[in-house]
């Protein structure tokens, strides 16, 4: 039995391309290789692992990442019941950085970040957030990103961040696979 035309169109729209999968894999392996090479004894902090593990990457394009994030009760402010501001800042930092490196940029370091919190009450335990990060541009070793966090069901903006990233690191060149050359001798 075949799908209806509407379901077929929806399935096509939601299909993840091989290029998108490759970009996500490259982000993951590049980040792992960088952390291992830069400081093999360091791993992501407890907070980063705990706070960021709920991110689901929905779409990746060069200079653009769209994710969803489910707000856990453990990361809400006990006095307000809203997502803790520190978690929002961590999301802006990590997802903004990922957008910059998805645009084939070098690994860089954060030099400035500003986050506005129009309405943290829109992010309560159990809510799903829609997080979109875009690269604003690159100038030399400087990159700028914009990250928007909104409640996925209402569309209300929770927070908006700008992230400045700088680095004068050279891009890692991929080395070709080792080849064996056979040299014949007349000896």
C-alpha positions as CSV (number, residue, x, y, z in Angstrom):
1,X,0.0,0.0,0.0
2,X,1.5,3.4,-1.0
3,X,1.4,6.6,1.1
4,X,-0.9,9.4,0.2
5,X,0.7,12.4,-1.7
6,X,0.6,14.5,1.5
7,X,2.5,11.8,3.6
8,X,5.0,11.3,0.8
9,X,5.7,15.1,0.6
10,X,6.0,15.2,4.4
11,X,8.4,12.2,4.4
12,X,10.5,13.9,1.7
13,X,10.6,17.2,3.6
14,X,11.7,15.4,6.8
15,X,14.3,13.1,5.2
16,X,17.8,13.9,6.3
17,X,20.2,14.0,3.4
18,X,23.6,12.3,3.3
19,X,25.2,15.8,3.2
20,X,23.4,16.8,6.4
21,X,24.4,13.5,8.1
22,X,28.0,14.1,7.0
23,X,28.0,17.7,8.4
24,X,26.7,16.4,11.8
25,X,29.3,13.6,11.8
26,X,32.1,16.1,10.9
27,X,31.0,18.4,13.8
28,X,31.1,15.6,16.2
29,X,34.4,14.1,15.1
30,X,36.1,17.5,14.7
31,X,35.1,18.5,18.2
32,X,36.2,15.2,19.7
33,X,39.5,15.4,17.9
34,X,40.1,19.0,18.9
35,X,39.4,18.3,22.6
36,X,41.6,15.2,22.6
37,X,44.5,16.9,20.8
38,X,44.3,20.2,22.8
39,X,44.0,18.6,26.2
40,X,43.6,14.9,26.4
41,X,43.1,14.9,30.2
42,X,40.1,17.3,29.9
43,X,36.5,16.3,29.1
44,X,33.3,18.3,29.0
45,X,32.3,19.5,32.4
46,X,29.6,17.7,34.4
47,X,27.3,20.7,33.7
48,X,27.9,20.7,30.0
49,X,27.2,17.0,29.7
50,X,24.1,17.3,31.9
51,X,22.7,20.4,30.3
52,X,23.5,19.8,26.7
53,X,22.6,16.1,26.4
54,X,18.9,17.0,25.7
55,X,19.8,18.9,22.4
56,X,18.5,17.3,19.3
57,X,19.9,18.5,16.0
58,X,17.1,18.8,13.5
59,X,18.9,20.6,10.6
60,X,22.4,21.6,9.7
61,X,23.5,23.7,6.8
62,X,26.7,25.6,6.4
63,X,26.4,28.5,8.9
64,X,23.0,27.4,10.2
65,X,21.9,24.9,12.9
66,X,18.3,24.2,14.1
67,X,17.9,22.2,17.2
68,X,15.2,21.3,19.8
69,X,15.7,21.1,23.5
70,X,13.5,19.7,26.2
71,X,13.6,21.6,29.4
72,X,14.4,19.3,32.3
73,X,13.0,20.0,35.8
74,X,16.5,19.7,37.2
75,X,17.7,22.8,35.3
76,X,15.0,25.2,36.3
77,X,15.3,28.0,38.8
78,X,13.6,26.8,42.0
79,X,12.2,30.2,42.8
80,X,10.6,30.8,39.4
81,X,10.2,27.4,37.8
82,X,11.8,28.8,34.6
83,X,14.9,27.4,32.8
84,X,18.0,28.7,34.6
85,X,19.7,31.6,32.9
86,X,23.1,29.8,33.0
87,X,21.7,27.0,30.9
88,X,20.5,29.5,28.3
89,X,23.9,31.0,28.2
90,X,25.5,27.6,27.8
91,X,23.1,26.8,24.9
92,X,23.9,30.1,23.2
93,X,27.6,29.4,23.6
94,X,27.6,25.8,22.4
95,X,25.1,26.1,19.5
96,X,26.5,29.4,18.3
97,X,30.0,27.9,18.2
98,X,28.6,24.8,16.4
99,X,27.1,27.1,13.7
100,X,30.5,28.8,13.2
101,X,32.3,25.5,12.7
102,X,29.5,24.1,10.5
103,X,30.4,26.9,8.1
104,X,33.9,25.2,7.6
105,X,35.6,27.7,9.9
106,X,38.5,27.0,12.1
107,X,38.2,26.1,15.8
108,X,37.9,29.3,17.7
109,X,37.4,30.7,21.2
110,X,34.6,32.8,22.5
111,X,35.6,36.4,23.1
112,X,32.2,38.0,23.7
113,X,28.7,36.9,24.3
114,X,25.6,38.8,25.1
115,X,22.2,37.3,25.9
116,X,18.9,39.0,26.3
117,X,16.2,37.3,28.2
118,X,12.8,38.7,26.9
119,X,10.7,36.0,28.7
120,X,12.3,33.1,30.6
121,X,8.8,32.2,31.8
122,X,8.3,30.7,28.3
123,X,10.7,27.9,29.2
124,X,9.4,25.8,32.0
125,X,10.1,22.1,32.9
126,X,8.6,19.9,30.1
127,X,8.6,22.7,27.5
128,X,10.3,22.1,24.2
129,X,12.5,24.9,22.9
130,X,13.3,25.6,19.3
131,X,16.9,26.9,19.0
132,X,18.2,28.4,15.7
133,X,21.8,29.6,15.3
134,X,23.0,31.5,12.2
135,X,26.4,32.8,11.3
136,X,26.2,36.6,10.8
137,X,29.6,36.6,9.0
138,X,33.3,36.1,9.1
139,X,36.0,38.8,8.9
140,X,39.5,37.3,9.0
141,X,39.7,35.2,12.2
142,X,36.5,36.7,13.6
143,X,33.1,35.1,13.4
144,X,29.8,36.4,14.7
145,X,26.7,34.3,15.3
146,X,23.1,34.9,16.4
147,X,21.2,32.4,18.5
148,X,17.4,32.5,19.0
149,X,15.6,30.3,21.6
150,X,11.8,30.2,21.4
151,X,9.1,28.0,22.9
152,X,8.4,25.5,20.2
153,X,4.6,25.3,20.9
154,X,3.9,29.0,21.3
155,X,6.6,30.6,19.2
156,X,7.3,33.1,22.1
157,X,10.9,34.2,22.3
158,X,12.7,33.0,25.5
159,X,16.2,34.4,24.8
160,X,18.3,35.8,22.1
161,X,22.1,35.8,22.0
162,X,25.0,37.1,20.0
163,X,28.3,35.3,20.1
164,X,31.6,36.6,19.0
165,X,34.3,34.0,18.3
166,X,37.9,34.6,17.4
167,X,40.8,32.3,16.5
168,X,43.8,32.4,14.2
169,X,44.1,28.6,14.0
170,X,44.9,27.0,10.8
171,X,42.4,24.6,9.2
172,X,43.4,21.0,9.6
173,X,44.1,19.6,6.2
174,X,42.9,16.1,5.5
175,X,45.9,13.8,4.7
176,X,45.5,11.4,1.9
177,X,45.5,7.7,2.7
178,X,48.9,6.2,2.9
179,X,50.1,4.6,-0.3
180,X,52.8,2.1,-0.8
181,X,55.3,2.7,-3.5
182,X,57.3,-0.3,-4.8
183,X,60.7,0.6,-6.0
184,X,62.4,-2.1,-8.1
185,X,66.1,-2.4,-7.8
186,X,68.5,-3.8,-10.4
187,X,70.9,-4.9,-7.7
